[in-house]
């Protein structure tokens, strides 16, 4: 060993890489529908003190996070999706 930290081979480099990782995480979590994912995200956010309206993302918003070709990504939604999928 050369004394340096090993680099993570699976580190995301582009938003498409992030999307692929999200898709894999969702697949690994089992049969989680987008509606169920929205419910889990809303529960996480309500526990943080957000109101029901503010806590619940649109199902289309969550769905779009899994679509390649994005130019931007809401990092707080991304975090909540990852937490909701375990």
Buried (B, 14 or more C-beta within 10 A) or exposed (E): EEEEEEEEEEEEEEBEEBBBBBBEBBEEBEEBEBEEBBBBBBEBBBEEEEEEEEBBBEBEBBBBBBEEEBEEBEEEBBEBBEEBBE
